[in-house]
Structure formats: C-alpha cells, structure tokens
Amino acid sequence: MGFKIIKKFHKFYLIGIIIFCVFQNYSVSASREPLIRVLISKNRNLRIRSDKSIPLIIKGQKFSNKKIKGLTLKKESNRTTIFFDKDKQKIYDLKNNKKIVVKSSDRRGIWVGQKRYPGILNLFVLDSGILVVNVLGIEKYLSSVVGSEMPAKWPLEALKAQAIASRTYALKQTENQFYDIDSTQKNQVYNGLESKTYKTSRAVRSTRSLVLTYKNKLISALFHSSSGGMTENSQDVWKNKYPYLSSVKDFDKNNPKLRWQKKFSSEELQKLFPKIGGIKKIEILNITNTGRVKNMKIFGKYGSDQISGVDIRKRLNLKSTFMRFEFVEDKKYISYNDNSNIPIEKKLIVLGQGSGHGVGMSQWGAKYMASKGQKAERILKHFYRGVRIKPFSKNYL
C-alpha cells in the first residue's frame, strides 16, 4: 500500500514538473517577444476611456497609478490640459515633453476615439500636438494588421503570407524616440482590436516569429494591393536597388478594381498646378519596363515643368503610376463654342491600372496563388526573390 502511494506521488510530482516547465518556457518565450511602439493618433483634442466597469490606470506627471473611467486632453495655444470623467470641473495643466502612461487589465482594450487598443498607451505632450502610442507585443499587433491590410475572409495561406511580410516590415522600423511605426498607409494599417478576428489570429499564431531575410538581414518587405500584371523593380520607384525586390509576374486579374480612371476639370488643374497655370498638355518622357510612368513633362498656360510619375501620383492622388492621359472636351463649355473669343475648355482623364507602388508582394496576387493551393512560403518566395524564411533573431537587424 505504501509503495503504491509513493508511486502515485512520484507520478503527480513528475506531471507537476512537466507542467511547470511548459508554462515556464511559454513565459520565457512571451517575455522575449519584441515590443512595438505604434503611433495611433496625433491630435490636439483627445478622448480616452475604459470599455466598461474595469477602470484605467494612469501614471505620469501629477498622477501615480490613479484609477479613472476616462480622460480628455486638450491643447490650446501653449496650454495643454487634462480632466477626468468623474470630476470634469477639476482641470490639470500638463507640461510639454512629458510622458503619461495609460494601462488597463481589460481584454476588451482601451477606447481611443472610435477604436479599441490592447496593451499600454504612452501619451506624449509636444508642441506639435498630443501623440498617442500603443505599446504591445509584435504578435498581438500583427493579429490586427493582417485584418487591417487584407480581408479576413481571404484564404488562410494569403493571410499567413501577409503576417510574415508585415512582421518583417514592422521589426525593421525605428521611426524616432517616441514610436517605431505609424498606423496608417504611410507604413502599414493598424486598427487595434477592431480588425482582429479568429482567422487573422490563426494566421499570426501559425507563423509566430517567422520573418523574411536576405543574406541574414531582414528585408524591406514592401507590399501593395495590385500591380496590374507585373510588380516593379525597387530602383524604378525609388533610388535604392534591392535584389529581392525585382519585377515578377503578378496574378491580380481577378481584382475587381484592377482598372480605374479619374477626371480633372481645368479649374481643378489650375489649383493643383498654379505655377504653370494648370495643365494643357502632357508628354511622357520615359516609362519603366512594366509600363509605369517614370518622368513626364507638363505644359500649362504660363510654361512647362518636368515631374516624376511618383510625384504626379501624389499630387493628383492617383492609385498607381501605371497611368496614361487623355484630354477631352468638357461638355460644360460646349455652349460657348460659337464665340470664337472663348477657347474650348478641356478636362483631363487619367486611365490606370493597379493600386499602390507596385513593389514587393501583391496582395491580390497572393490571394490568387493561395486560392490555387499555393502555401505562404511559395507565395512569399515568388514575390521576394532569393529570400529565406526563419524565426526572428536580433542578429537580423
């Protein structure tokens, strides 16, 4: 009997050690997960609140672990103030270049405006405005990024490819002393908990820590919506040439927004190009091998100017540099044709295809490849030439 008790004791003891080791390893793994600082707001008025009953905790400047339901910050002229929901009459002045930390133990996150965010918020009071920076683990961040950048209903292998590309891109960013990365299309879109789903979390979890490397360094894992048939060489869009960002075939023909057009009246063009008095004629000087405009010359009422395809895209807010131009008579002015003293006005029609800079992974192309049974690794190695996929290491930075 005594022997059986000792045997059972040893059995439970061993199970206990195994469970401890598993959780210890998980804890160590979680603690090693890189943190990322994401700029989610830059404003002069700000509202932050808890989701429901669980309070927020605020620390910094005049506050030490103060529990609150919500807060409002305002910056007017040289004065920045803060007040709390329960005592709106009591207003505190805040000093510039100081940090306030807001935390919550609520899994539903912290409301900033109309979106909820997990983790910790760092608030910085600067001359230019109030910065709100979400600090959280890279994997939790990616569960939202994947759903913000790609529809969650798309094939899982496409979502996994997006997760690996986005993880690589994010880990390579170090913007400034306040944050690492922006939450908009300037870098990659991040909408907090609003874009996190079971499927995006699964895509991130199944690719945990995997990144893209070239010669044992993180690549610039650029991606875009749709290239219009062929992705672009990096050196044809920007100055730097990266061997892994070379032009390859895209599979984005099923994109319902593959082709687009945009119209501009004479008045709009005059406002956009006041120096030369609008645009009356466009001459494309050179294009890339894929058909995108590199440089062009524009002629207006007061002269001409030379401009790059990248710059004209920004000025006219176009979807891509894969574009051509047509001038047609503006029907609004046809009634004046009988008067020879009044010239016939023309409007500009820009015809284009694709969406984005065209460099790196095409998201619509990734969707197509995944729908045909291709795995995430095959998708990534098609769009990023000569890369390897490995677990992240600080040596890759």
C-alpha positions in Angstrom: 0.0 0.0 0.0 2.8 2.4 1.0 4.6 1.6 -2.2 1.5 2.5 -4.3 1.2 5.8 -2.5 4.9 6.6 -3.2 4.5 5.6 -6.8 1.4 7.9 -7.3 3.2 10.7 -5.5 6.2 10.4 -7.9 3.7 10.3 -10.9 2.0 13.5 -9.8 5.4 15.1 -9.0 6.7 14.4 -12.5 3.5 15.8 -14.1 3.8 18.9 -11.9 7.4 19.4 -13.1 6.4 18.9 -16.8 3.5 21.5 -16.4 5.8 23.9 -14.7 8.4 23.6 -17.4 5.9 24.1 -20.2 4.5 27.2 -18.6 8.0 28.5 -17.7 9.1 28.0 -21.3 5.9 29.8 -22.5 6.6 32.7 -20.1 10.2 33.0 -21.3 9.0 32.9 -24.9 6.4 35.6 -24.3 8.9 37.8 -22.5 11.3 37.5 -25.5 8.6 38.6 -27.9 9.7 42.0 -29.3 7.6 45.0 -28.3 6.5 47.6 -30.9 5.5 51.2 -30.4 2.7 52.2 -32.8 1.6 55.8 -33.4 -2.2 55.6 -33.4 -3.1 59.3 -33.0 -1.6 62.8 -33.3 -4.2 65.4 -32.4 -4.9 68.5 -30.3 -8.0 67.0 -28.7 -8.2 63.5 -27.3 -10.7 61.3 -25.6 -9.7 58.0 -23.9 -12.0 55.8 -21.9 -12.3 52.3 -20.5 -14.6 49.8 -22.1 -17.0 49.1 -19.2 -16.6 48.5 -15.5 -12.8 47.9 -15.3 -11.0 51.2 -14.7 -8.0 52.6 -16.5 -4.8 53.3 -14.6 -2.9 56.5 -15.4 0.7 57.3 -14.3 3.0 60.2 -15.0 3.4 63.9 -14.4 1.0 64.6 -11.4 -0.6 61.2 -11.3 0.6 58.0 -9.7 -1.4 54.9 -10.5 -4.7 56.9 -10.5 -7.8 54.8 -11.4 -10.1 56.5 -13.8 -13.0 55.7 -16.2 -12.0 58.1 -18.9 -10.0 61.3 -19.6 -9.9 64.2 -22.0 -6.8 66.1 -23.2 -6.9 69.4 -24.9 -4.1 71.5 -26.4 -4.9 75.2 -27.0 -2.2 77.6 -27.9 0.6 77.0 -25.4 -1.5 75.3 -22.8 -2.3 71.5 -22.5 -5.0 70.4 -20.1 -6.4 67.1 -18.8 -9.6 66.3 -16.8 -11.3 63.1 -15.8 -14.8 61.8 -16.3 -15.8 61.8 -12.6 -14.6 65.3 -11.9 -14.7 67.4 -15.1 -14.5 70.7 -13.2 -11.0 69.9 -11.9 -8.6 70.7 -14.7 -4.9 70.0 -14.6 -2.2 71.6 -16.7 0.4 69.4 -18.3 4.0 70.2 -19.2 5.4 69.7 -22.6 7.8 66.8 -23.5 6.5 64.7 -20.7 5.0 61.2 -20.9 1.8 59.8 -19.4 1.1 56.1 -19.3 -2.4 54.6 -19.5 -2.9 50.9 -18.8 -5.8 48.5 -18.5 -6.3 44.9 -17.5 -9.4 44.7 -19.6 -9.1 42.3 -22.6 -11.6 44.4 -24.4 -8.9 47.1 -24.6 -8.8 50.9 -24.2 -11.0 53.2 -26.3 -9.2 56.0 -28.2 -11.8 57.8 -30.1 -13.8 55.2 -32.0 -11.3 52.3 -31.8 -10.1 49.9 -29.0 -6.5 49.1 -28.4 -4.8 46.4 -26.3 -1.6 46.8 -24.2 -0.3 50.1 -22.9 -0.8 53.7 -24.2 2.0 56.2 -24.0 0.8 59.9 -24.3 3.4 62.5 -25.2 2.6 66.2 -24.9 4.6 68.0 -27.6 4.5 71.5 -29.2 3.1 69.9 -32.4 0.2 68.1 -30.6 -0.5 65.1 -28.4 0.9 61.8 -29.6 -0.8 58.5 -28.6 1.5 55.5 -28.9 0.2 51.9 -28.4 2.9 49.7 -26.9 2.3 45.9 -27.3 3.9 42.6 -28.4 4.5 42.2 -32.1 2.3 39.1 -32.4 -0.7 40.8 -30.9 -0.1 43.8 -33.1 0.0 41.6 -36.2 -3.4 40.0 -35.5 -4.9 43.4 -36.2 -2.5 44.4 -39.0 -3.3 41.3 -41.1 -7.0 42.1 -40.8 -6.5 45.8 -41.5 -4.4 45.1 -44.6 -6.2 42.1 -46.0 -9.8 40.9 -45.8 -10.1 38.3 -43.1 -12.3 36.1 -45.4 -9.4 35.6 -47.9 -7.6 32.2 -48.0 -5.6 31.4 -44.9 -2.3 31.0 -46.8 -2.6 34.5 -48.1 -3.2 35.8 -44.6 -0.2 33.8 -43.4 2.0 35.4 -46.2 0.7 38.8 -45.1 1.6 38.0 -41.4 5.2 37.1 -42.3 5.6 40.1 -44.6 4.1 42.5 -42.0 6.2 41.1 -39.2 9.3 41.6 -41.2 8.4 45.1 -42.2 7.5 46.1 -38.6 10.6 44.7 -37.0 12.7 46.7 -39.4 11.1 50.1 -38.5 12.6 52.5 -36.0 10.9 55.9 -36.6 12.0 58.1 -33.7 12.4 58.3 -29.9 8.6 58.2 -29.4 7.4 55.4 -31.7 8.6 52.8 -34.2 5.9 52.7 -36.8 2.8 54.6 -38.0 -0.7 53.0 -38.0 -1.6 54.3 -41.4 -0.7 53.5 -45.0 2.4 55.5 -44.5 3.7 52.3 -43.0 1.1 49.6 -42.6 -2.5 49.9 -41.4 -3.3 49.0 -37.8 -6.8 49.4 -36.3 -6.3 47.9 -32.9 -8.8 45.3 -31.7 -11.3 46.3 -34.4 -9.6 44.3 -37.1 -8.6 41.2 -35.1 -10.5 38.0 -35.9 -10.1 34.3 -35.2 -8.7 33.8 -38.7 -6.2 36.6 -38.6 -5.0 35.4 -35.1 -4.7 31.9 -36.5 -2.6 33.2 -39.4 -0.3 35.1 -37.0 -0.1 32.2 -34.5 0.8 29.6 -37.1 3.7 31.8 -38.4 4.9 33.0 -35.0 8.3 34.8 -35.1 8.9 33.9 -38.8 10.5 36.7 -40.9 12.0 37.2 -44.4 15.7 37.5 -44.6 18.3 38.1 -47.4 21.9 37.5 -46.6 20.9 37.1 -42.9 19.3 40.5 -42.7 15.6 41.5 -42.5 14.4 42.6 -45.9 12.3 45.7 -46.7 9.2 43.6 -47.0 7.2 46.1 -49.1 3.7 45.1 -50.3 0.8 46.7 -52.2 -2.7 45.9 -53.3 -2.3 45.2 -57.0 0.4 45.8 -59.6 -1.5 45.5 -62.8 0.1 42.4 -64.2 3.8 42.8 -63.2 5.4 44.0 -60.0 8.0 46.8 -60.2 11.8 46.9 -59.6 12.6 48.9 -56.4 15.1 51.1 -58.3 12.4 52.1 -60.8 10.3 53.6 -58.0 12.9 54.8 -55.5 16.7 55.2 -55.6 17.7 52.0 -53.8 18.1 48.7 -55.7 17.3 45.6 -53.7 17.8 42.2 -55.5 14.9 40.7 -53.7 12.5 43.4 -54.9 12.7 42.6 -58.6 9.9 42.7 -61.1 7.9 39.4 -61.3 4.6 38.3 -62.8 1.5 39.2 -60.8 -1.7 37.2 -60.6 -4.1 40.1 -59.9 -6.5 39.9 -62.8 -9.4 38.9 -60.6 -9.1 42.2 -58.8 -12.5 44.0 -59.4 -10.7 47.4 -59.1 -7.8 46.5 -61.4 -8.6 49.3 -63.9 -9.5 52.8 -62.8 -9.9 56.3 -64.1 -10.0 59.8 -62.6 -11.2 63.1 -64.1 -9.9 66.6 -63.6 -11.5 69.8 -64.8 -9.5 72.8 -66.0 -10.3 74.6 -62.7 -9.0 71.7 -60.6 -5.8 71.5 -62.6 -5.2 75.3 -62.2 -5.5 74.9 -58.5 -3.2 71.9 -58.4 -0.6 73.5 -60.7 -0.8 77.2 -60.2 2.8 77.9 -61.1 2.3 76.9 -64.7 -1.4 77.7 -64.9 -2.9 74.3 -64.9 -2.2 71.5 -67.5 -3.0 71.8 -71.2 -0.7 69.0 -72.5 1.3 66.1 -71.1 4.3 64.4 -72.6 5.5 61.1 -71.1 9.3 61.2 -71.2 10.1 57.6 -70.1 8.4 54.6 -68.6 9.7 51.5 -66.8 9.8 48.1 -68.3 6.5 47.3 -66.7 4.8 50.3 -68.3 4.7 52.7 -65.3 5.5 56.4 -65.8 8.9 57.4 -64.6 9.1 61.0 -65.8 6.8 63.4 -67.7 6.6 67.0 -68.9 3.5 69.0 -68.3 2.6 72.2 -70.2 0.4 74.9 -68.8 -0.8 78.4 -69.6 2.4 80.0 -68.1 5.0 77.5 -69.1 6.1 73.9 -68.5 7.6 71.7 -65.8 9.1 68.2 -65.5 7.8 65.9 -62.9 8.2 62.3 -61.9 5.5 59.7 -62.0 5.7 59.2 -58.3 5.2 62.9 -57.7 2.3 63.3 -60.1 0.6 60.3 -58.4 0.9 62.1 -55.1 -0.2 65.5 -56.5 -3.3 64.0 -58.2 -3.9 61.4 -55.5 -3.9 58.5 -58.0 -3.9 54.8 -57.3 -0.6 54.0 -59.1 1.9 55.3 -61.6 0.7 52.8 -64.2 -1.2 55.5 -66.0 -1.9 57.2 -69.3 -3.6 60.6 -70.1 -6.3 61.9 -72.3 -7.7 65.4 -72.8 -11.4 65.6 -73.9 -13.8 68.5 -74.4 -15.6 69.5 -71.2 -19.3 69.4 -72.2 -19.9 72.1 -69.6 -18.3 74.6 -72.0 -19.6 73.4 -75.4 -22.3 76.0 -75.4 -19.6 78.7 -75.8 -18.2 77.2 -79.0 -19.9 79.8 -81.2 -18.0 82.6 -79.6 -14.5 82.5 -81.1 -13.1 84.6 -78.3 -13.6 81.9 -75.7 -11.4 78.8 -76.1 -12.9 75.3 -75.7 -12.1 74.0 -72.2 -10.8 70.5 -71.9 -10.7 68.1 -69.0 -8.0 65.6 -68.2 -8.9 61.9 -67.9 -6.3 59.7 -66.2 -6.6 56.0 -67.1 -4.7 53.5 -65.0 -4.4 50.0 -63.5 -3.2 48.5 -60.3 -3.1 50.1 -56.8 -0.1 51.0 -54.8 3.6 51.5 -55.6 3.8 48.0 -57.3 6.9 46.9 -55.4 7.1 43.6 -53.4 4.2 41.3 -52.7 0.9 41.9 -54.5 -2.0 41.2 -52.1 -4.4 40.3 -54.8 -1.7 38.2 -56.4 -1.2 36.4 -53.0 -4.9 35.8 -52.8 -5.0 34.2 -56.3 -2.0 32.0 -55.6 -3.5 30.8 -52.2 -6.8 30.1 -53.9 -4.9 27.7 -56.3 -3.4 25.8 -53.4 -0.1 27.6 -53.0 1.4 27.8 -49.5 2.5 31.0 -47.8 6.2 30.2 -48.3 5.7 29.7 -52.0 3.8 32.9 -52.3 6.5 34.9 -50.5 9.4 33.4 -52.4 7.6 34.3 -55.7 7.3 38.0 -54.8 10.5 38.4 -52.8 13.3 36.8 -54.9 16.1 34.8 -53.1 14.8 35.2 -49.6 14.8 32.8 -46.7 12.1 32.4 -44.0 13.4 32.0 -40.5 12.5 32.6 -36.8 13.4 36.2 -35.9 16.8 37.0 -34.3 18.2 40.3 -33.3 21.2 39.5 -35.4 19.0 40.1 -38.5 18.5 43.8 -37.7 
